[in-house]
């Protein structure tokens, strides 16, 4: 799946993370742990998305070089 670079740069997870933080505070012990784990998962997914975007850019550069050889 190719991620549109314009969309990739506009994604902002701050609202989702703020909401999860609020739910974590309101959720009691078990609910708090649940929402904390979900927010960690979301942050992790964001990191992987960023790494995938960098890899995609590098692959595009390599493909461009190979096309001109």
N, C-alpha and C positions, 0 to 999 in steps of 0.2 A: 504494500500500500504506500503510495507516494503522498507525503504530507505537503499540502500547499504551504510554501514558505510564508506567505502573508498571514494565513490562519495560524500557523505555528507560532509566529511572533506575537500574535494578539491574545493567545490563550492566557488567562489570568485565573489562577486557582485561589487567590486570596479570599474571595467571597465564600467559596466552598470550605476552605480551611477555617475561616472565622465561624461559620455555621457549625462545623464539627466541634470546634472548641466550646461553643456555647452549649451544644448538645452534651458534650463530655461533662461540663460543669453541672448540667441539669439532670444527668442520667444516673446519679448515684454511683455506687461501687461498680456493679456489673455494666451498667449502661456507659459509665465513664470510661471503663477499660475498653469496651467495644468501640466507642467513637474515637478513642485514642489510637487504637490499632488501625481503624479505617483511615484516619488522617495520616498515619505513618505509611500505609499502603499507597495512598494518593501521592504523597511526597516522593516515594520510591518510584512510582510510575512516571512522575514528572522528570525525575533524574534519567530514567531509561529513555524517555521520549527525547530528551535533550541529546543524549548520547546517540540515539538512532538518527536524529537530525544531522548531527555532525558527520556520522558515517555516510549518510545519504549524500551530503554535500561533497565529501571526498570521492565517493563513487561517481558522481556526476563529473567531477574534475578529471578523474582517470578516464572515463568514457570519452570525454571531449578530446583528451590527448590521443587516445587510441584511434578516434575517428580521423584525425589529421595525419596519421602515420601511413 
